[in-house]
Amino acid sequence: MDDARWVFDRGGGKPSQQVAERAARQRGVVTNADLRECGLTYREIERWVKDGHLHEKHRGVYAVGHRELTVEARWLAAVKACGERAVLSHYAAAALWGLVDWDGRRIDVTAPTTRRHPGINAHRTTRPDRTLHKNIPVTSVLRTLDDLSSMLSFTPFRRAVRQAFNRGLITTAEIVRAKSTQLRAIAADIVPTESVLEDYVHDLIREAGFDEPLVNVPLGPYKPDFRWPHRGLIVEADGAGTHGNDLARHDDAVRTEHLPDRVVRVTWKQAVLQPAKTVARLRALERATRGAPSRACAGPAPCALKREDASARSSQANTHAVMIPSKWSASRVAKNVFQSTSPWPMSRCWCTRAVEPGGLTM
């Protein structure tokens, strides 16, 4: 009989139906092994490719029905092309975990084989670190950050680590056990910032001589970026994406109108393109607010907000040990944001700031 006939699986369903169901579970991606399990012969697979029902993405890996695949489907296709024990790794894995933005580079895959494919950066290991995220085999978050430390310069790598921490994907205890010395160093400086701009502004705040603020701690319905309750001061990092239009600025004004503290805003341009000028502005602000009570807490009676903030400060300080770079100024970091070529500032010198039992920095 002709080997290209329709073949039925043991359950009695047509191969086309089985292929469609499997592709739906795998983001539209199937392999030769998948097609054979669905009942297709090799000659039928060739005919499906010729007729446009299958589109080869890698050797033995196909998109079903159409050529275009989502980013996550392309990642899965690359993993399937490298074998059963292969995993998404390095930058692609960090993008899948949501730690970096995907930029369309070649996809990194780690596998115990030496199988190579065009368009895939293959890494070999005898003991793949494997987990599933969004149903895609991928390296664990800790292994992903270990791999990422050799690929990124300090600033974007620090953002990826803080992003992992903020999302609850990793703990400081796990980070300090990492193989990467760069990753272990950052473990001592975990701050719950939520954007690259907040990272830059936090560096400038430290360079200006401020004590450690409360970072993204809610104040009623409002969540200030950086707040010092005892100074009656809030510093907001205003990115163009969320604060660069009239409606956003009006919303900011309404939300901050009744706050008990003074609100000072730092824009992306001020933080990145004018770091020295911004540090001078913040330094003057630091001197002006020493010992200044918040407007709502003025008077002999203690304010409930102040008690809540003291509790929040204690909790935050006990969670994170504060580490301050003494030879890598925030101005220098900001100036080199667009021209950093060094993979890691190994000459960084770290010094610790003592922490009292109550959680307040000395």
Number of C-alpha atoms within 10 A of each C-alpha: 4 6 11 14 11 14 17 15 15 8 7 8 13 15 20 17 11 20 21 17 13 18 20 13 11 16 18 24 27 27 20 16 11 17 22 16 14 23 20 27 19 14 13 18 17 13 14 16 17 11 10 13 16 21 19 17 20 19 15 14 24 25 25 24 16 12 14 13 16 10 13 16 17 19 25 24 26 28 27 25 23 25 15 12 16 26 30 31 33 25 26 27 30 25 17 20 22 14 25 19 13 14 9 8 11 14 19 20 28 27 24 18 16 13 12 13 13 11 12 18 16 24 19 14 12 9 10 17 20 19 14 12 13 9 12 21 23 30 26 22 22 22 20 22 29 20 19 23 23 15 15 18 17 19 19 18 23 23 22 24 25 24 24 21 20 16 13 9 14 17 14 17 10 12 22 16 13 17 14 18 14 19 21 18 16 19 26 18 19 22 26 20 21 16 15 18 21 24 23 22 30 24 23 26 22 19 21 21 14 17 14 19 22 24 22 16 18 14 14 8 7 13 14 18 23 24 26 22 23 17 18 23 22 21 22 17 24 23 16 12 8 10 16 12 10 9 11 14 14 11 12 14 12 11 13 15 12 9 17 19 22 16 17 14 11 17 20 18 14 18 27 23 17 15 24 20 13 22 23 14 12 22 18 13 15 18 13 11 16 12 11 14 19 21 14 16 18 13 9 6 7 11 13 11 16 17 12 13 19 19 14 17 24 18 15 19 22 16 13 16 20 19 17 18 16 13 12 16 16 26 21 14 18 25 16 14 15 10 8 15 10 10 14 17 12 10 8 13 11 14 12 13 13 13 14 12 10 13 20 17 17 9
